[in-house]
Amino acid sequence: MLEHVPAWLGKLLVGLRAGAEKLAIARPELGGAFPALTLTSPAFADGARLPERFTADGDGVSPPLTWGAPPEGTAMLALLVEDADAPSPKPLVHAVVWRLPADAGRLAEGAIVADGDGDAARDIGRNSFFGEGWLAPDPPTGHGAHRYCFQLFALDAGAGDPGATPGRSQLIEAMAGHVLAAGLLVGTYGRGEEAPVGPVGAVQPI
């Protein structure tokens, strides 16, 4: 969708960005001082460019994710992916995954897809375009690199019920006061930039 924004307009909007301080992980109602949870991907390194296949310029599937053991007392996990550099008042939501099992340890490539009301293992929520599943990165040409922030939260048994196919606000409300640990992984992507050359996972300059 945003690939149709002309480059001159993307450059004009380059200073308009939501900001990392508006990410869910920075919201004061979630606590802020929780322990770190290791979150990585076999497809890209933290701070590196997302491979094109995970974006609107490629297959548009969600990337694989892996994480370390959550702290004792974790009842489930939740994943929220946001674009900190969207030209909007708040970050654009690319994925919501609720009720991940505490011992899951990973999400396979392409796993974030529409699932109706979910199942016993997890529930895929709504992105900013009100659809279920992975909203493939689609930044405006000329706007520069965008930071896609994968935020994983370990939650205790007291976390609320955000309802079926929750969105960002319902997720944050359900998690408030119940976050035991959180992990952050950032992948970047921009249009009008030369794709990096080198081994997968190597951090490339932006």
VEXNU-703231 format. One record per residue (C-alpha): residue in three letters; chain; x, y, z. Coordinates in steps of 0.2 Angstrom, whole numbers, always signed. Example, Ala and Ser with C-alpha at 12.3 -4.5 7.8 and 13.67 -1.06 7.14 Angstrom:
// VEXNU-703231
{res ALA; chain A; u +62; v -22; w +39}
{res SER; chain A; u +68; v -5; w +36}
// end
This chain:
// VEXNU-703231
{res MET; chain A; u +0; v +0; w +0}
{res LEU; chain A; u +13; v +13; w +5}
{res GLU; chain A; u +24; v +7; w -9}
{res HIS; chain A; u +13; v +19; w -20}
{res VAL; chain A; u +18; v +34; w -10}
{res PRO; chain A; u +29; v +45; w -22}
{res ALA; chain A; u +47; v +46; w -16}
{res TRP; chain A; u +46; v +65; w -15}
{res LEU; chain A; u +32; v +64; w -2}
{res GLY; chain A; u +41; v +51; w +8}
{res LYS; chain A; u +56; v +62; w +9}
{res LEU; chain A; u +45; v +77; w +14}
{res LEU; chain A; u +38; v +66; w +28}
{res VAL; chain A; u +55; v +60; w +34}
{res GLY; chain A; u +55; v +70; w +50}
{res LEU; chain A; u +37; v +63; w +54}
{res ARG; chain A; u +40; v +48; w +65}
{res ALA; chain A; u +30; v +40; w +79}
{res GLY; chain A; u +45; v +38; w +90}
{res ALA; chain A; u +52; v +23; w +100}
{res GLU; chain A; u +46; v +31; w +116}
{res LYS; chain A; u +29; v +27; w +111}
{res LEU; chain A; u +32; v +8; w +109}
{res ALA; chain A; u +22; v -3; w +120}
{res ILE; chain A; u +37; v -9; w +129}
{res ALA; chain A; u +40; v +9; w +135}
{res ARG; chain A; u +22; v +12; w +142}
{res PRO; chain A; u +23; v +16; w +160}
{res GLU; chain A; u +8; v +5; w +165}
{res LEU; chain A; u +18; v -10; w +160}
{res GLY; chain A; u +31; v -7; w +173}
{res GLY; chain A; u +46; v -2; w +163}
{res ALA; chain A; u +59; v -10; w +175}
{res PHE; chain A; u +56; v -28; w +171}
{res PRO; chain A; u +70; v -41; w +168}
{res ALA; chain A; u +76; v -44; w +150}
{res LEU; chain A; u +70; v -59; w +140}
{res THR; chain A; u +82; v -65; w +126}
{res LEU; chain A; u +73; v -63; w +109}
{res THR; chain A; u +82; v -67; w +93}
{res SER; chain A; u +79; v -73; w +75}
{res PRO; chain A; u +89; v -85; w +64}
{res ALA; chain A; u +84; v -74; w +49}
{res PHE; chain A; u +92; v -57; w +55}
{res ALA; chain A; u +102; v -49; w +69}
{res ASP; chain A; u +96; v -36; w +81}
{res GLY; chain A; u +98; v -19; w +72}
{res ALA; chain A; u +100; v -27; w +55}
{res ARG; chain A; u +90; v -26; w +39}
{res LEU; chain A; u +75; v -37; w +37}
{res PRO; chain A; u +77; v -49; w +23}
{res GLU; chain A; u +65; v -44; w +9}
{res ARG; chain A; u +55; v -60; w +10}
{res PHE; chain A; u +47; v -54; w +26}
{res THR; chain A; u +41; v -37; w +18}
{res ALA; chain A; u +28; v -31; w +6}
{res ASP; chain A; u +42; v -32; w -7}
{res GLY; chain A; u +44; v -50; w -5}
{res ASP; chain A; u +33; v -65; w +1}
{res GLY; chain A; u +26; v -55; w +15}
{res VAL; chain A; u +28; v -69; w +28}
{res SER; chain A; u +32; v -66; w +46}
{res PRO; chain A; u +50; v -70; w +52}
{res PRO; chain A; u +55; v -84; w +63}
{res LEU; chain A; u +58; v -80; w +81}
{res THR; chain A; u +67; v -89; w +96}
{res TRP; chain A; u +68; v -84; w +114}
{res GLY; chain A; u +76; v -90; w +130}
{res ALA; chain A; u +67; v -97; w +145}
{res PRO; chain A; u +55; v -85; w +153}
{res PRO; chain A; u +56; v -82; w +172}
{res GLU; chain A; u +48; v -93; w +185}
{res GLY; chain A; u +29; v -89; w +187}
{res THR; chain A; u +27; v -86; w +168}
{res ALA; chain A; u +9; v -92; w +163}
{res MET; chain A; u +10; v -86; w +145}
{res LEU; chain A; u +19; v -74; w +133}
{res ALA; chain A; u +13; v -61; w +121}
{res LEU; chain A; u +21; v -54; w +106}
{res LEU; chain A; u +18; v -36; w +99}
{res VAL; chain A; u +27; v -30; w +83}
{res GLU; chain A; u +27; v -11; w +80}
{res ASP; chain A; u +35; v +1; w +68}
{res ALA; chain A; u +43; v +15; w +78}
{res ASP; chain A; u +46; v +26; w +63}
{res ALA; chain A; u +29; v +25; w +55}
{res PRO; chain A; u +24; v +43; w +49}
{res SER; chain A; u +9; v +43; w +61}
{res PRO; chain A; u +6; v +49; w +79}
{res LYS; chain A; u +9; v +32; w +86}
{res PRO; chain A; u +18; v +16; w +80}
{res LEU; chain A; u +10; v +5; w +67}
{res VAL; chain A; u +6; v -12; w +73}
{res HIS; chain A; u +12; v -26; w +62}
{res ALA; chain A; u +7; v -41; w +73}
{res VAL; chain A; u -1; v -46; w +89}
{res VAL; chain A; u +1; v -64; w +96}
{res TRP; chain A; u -8; v -68; w +113}
{res ARG; chain A; u -7; v -83; w +124}
{res LEU; chain A; u +9; v -91; w +118}
{res PRO; chain A; u +13; v -106; w +129}
{res ALA; chain A; u +27; v -102; w +142}
{res ASP; chain A; u +37; v -116; w +135}
{res ALA; chain A; u +35; v -112; w +117}
{res GLY; chain A; u +53; v -106; w +114}
{res ARG; chain A; u +50; v -101; w +96}
{res LEU; chain A; u +38; v -95; w +82}
{res ALA; chain A; u +41; v -103; w +65}
{res GLU; chain A; u +43; v -93; w +49}
{res GLY; chain A; u +25; v -88; w +42}
{res ALA; chain A; u +17; v -93; w +59}
{res ILE; chain A; u +8; v -76; w +61}
{res VAL; chain A; u -7; v -79; w +51}
{res ALA; chain A; u -26; v -76; w +53}
{res ASP; chain A; u -34; v -89; w +65}
{res GLY; chain A; u -51; v -83; w +69}
{res ASP; chain A; u -54; v -84; w +88}
{res GLY; chain A; u -38; v -93; w +90}
{res ASP; chain A; u -34; v -110; w +98}
{res ALA; chain A; u -28; v -118; w +114}
{res ALA; chain A; u -10; v -113; w +109}
{res ARG; chain A; u -11; v -95; w +104}
{res ASP; chain A; u -22; v -81; w +97}
{res ILE; chain A; u -17; v -70; w +83}
{res GLY; chain A; u -23; v -52; w +85}
{res ARG; chain A; u -27; v -37; w +74}
{res ASN; chain A; u -14; v -26; w +66}
{res SER; chain A; u -16; v -8; w +62}
{res PHE; chain A; u -25; v -12; w +46}
{res PHE; chain A; u -38; v -21; w +57}
{res GLY; chain A; u -33; v -38; w +49}
{res GLU; chain A; u -28; v -53; w +58}
{res GLY; chain A; u -10; v -59; w +56}
{res TRP; chain A; u +7; v -52; w +50}
{res LEU; chain A; u +6; v -35; w +42}
{res ALA; chain A; u +21; v -35; w +30}
{res PRO; chain A; u +33; v -20; w +32}
{res ASP; chain A; u +29; v -7; w +18}
{res PRO; chain A; u +37; v +9; w +22}
{res PRO; chain A; u +36; v +24; w +10}
{res THR; chain A; u +49; v +26; w -3}
{res GLY; chain A; u +62; v +39; w +3}
{res HIS; chain A; u +56; v +40; w +21}
{res GLY; chain A; u +72; v +31; w +26}
{res ALA; chain A; u +75; v +15; w +37}
{res HIS; chain A; u +61; v +10; w +48}
{res ARG; chain A; u +63; v +1; w +65}
{res TYR; chain A; u +52; v -14; w +66}
{res CYS; chain A; u +52; v -18; w +85}
{res PHE; chain A; u +47; v -36; w +90}
{res GLN; chain A; u +42; v -35; w +109}
{res LEU; chain A; u +40; v -51; w +118}
{res PHE; chain A; u +32; v -51; w +136}
{res ALA; chain A; u +32; v -64; w +149}
{res LEU; chain A; u +16; v -63; w +159}
{res ASP; chain A; u +10; v -70; w +176}
{res ALA; chain A; u -7; v -79; w +179}
{res GLY; chain A; u -16; v -63; w +183}
{res ALA; chain A; u -15; v -56; w +166}
{res GLY; chain A; u -32; v -50; w +160}
{res ASP; chain A; u -43; v -56; w +145}
{res PRO; chain A; u -41; v -45; w +130}
{res GLY; chain A; u -55; v -54; w +121}
{res ALA; chain A; u -54; v -63; w +104}
{res THR; chain A; u -42; v -56; w +91}
{res PRO; chain A; u -36; v -42; w +102}
{res GLY; chain A; u -28; v -26; w +96}
{res ARG; chain A; u -14; v -16; w +103}
{res SER; chain A; u -24; v -6; w +116}
{res GLN; chain A; u -33; v -22; w +122}
{res LEU; chain A; u -16; v -31; w +124}
{res ILE; chain A; u -8; v -17; w +134}
{res GLU; chain A; u -23; v -16; w +146}
{res ALA; chain A; u -23; v -35; w +149}
{res MET; chain A; u -4; v -35; w +152}
{res ALA; chain A; u -3; v -20; w +163}
{res GLY; chain A; u +4; v -25; w +180}
{res HIS; chain A; u +7; v -42; w +175}
{res VAL; chain A; u +24; v -42; w +165}
{res LEU; chain A; u +38; v -52; w +173}
{res ALA; chain A; u +51; v -50; w +159}
{res ALA; chain A; u +52; v -43; w +141}
{res GLY; chain A; u +63; v -45; w +126}
{res LEU; chain A; u +66; v -33; w +111}
{res LEU; chain A; u +72; v -37; w +94}
{res VAL; chain A; u +74; v -23; w +81}
{res GLY; chain A; u +74; v -26; w +62}
{res THR; chain A; u +75; v -12; w +50}
{res TYR; chain A; u +69; v -9; w +32}
{res GLY; chain A; u +68; v +5; w +20}
{res ARG; chain A; u +64; v +8; w +2}
{res GLY; chain A; u +76; v +17; w -10}
{res GLU; chain A; u +91; v +9; w -1}
{res GLU; chain A; u +103; v -3; w -8}
{res ALA; chain A; u +101; v -20; w +0}
{res PRO; chain A; u +116; v -26; w +10}
{res VAL; chain A; u +128; v -39; w +4}
{res GLY; chain A; u +135; v -51; w +16}
{res PRO; chain A; u +131; v -66; w +27}
{res VAL; chain A; u +113; v -68; w +35}
{res GLY; chain A; u +113; v -60; w +52}
{res ALA; chain A; u +127; v -48; w +49}
{res VAL; chain A; u +123; v -30; w +55}
{res GLN; chain A; u +123; v -18; w +41}
{res PRO; chain A; u +125; v +1; w +42}
{res ILE; chain A; u +109; v +10; w +39}
// end
